[in-house]
């Protein structure tokens, strides 16, 4: 089991962290939640039936862990009438970005994250899985336990909403394109 765990960790840790980070928008919480994912993986790996790929199984577990955390935060925030999601201090992506790259694009990405917050949780998950994690429609459907048609529809609606907000922010669309090329 140690070899399997090490392989899963090496292969998927960064991607799972990024996926959770984009959902919870807090580095420390994302780190804790990734550990929770691996605890669940260790406890459930013996019962993994292989009906889906390991990748989609791991993302599904990560999604459930993140949603549980978000629900818990929502209940806590309602109880205390307080809500504060900290903005990320940087942008996560493959490779090591130069500090000046982060500084130059921080404002644009903050605007994009703000716009994504306006989308429903379902739309946010689809955007993260499809465009940030670069998963296929089929993989996204498996992770979310949806049909491919629902993924396509949700993706279309999310893009339509983002397009509407981008049109209200002159120059932002070009800045984001320049930062992702």
Secondary structure as UniProt FT lines:
FT   HELIX           2..24
FT   HELIX           27..44
FT   HELIX           45..47
FT   HELIX           54..80
FT   HELIX           99..118
FT   HELIX           121..127
FT   HELIX           128..132
FT   HELIX           137..144
FT   HELIX           148..167
FT   TURN            170..171
FT   HELIX           172..180
//
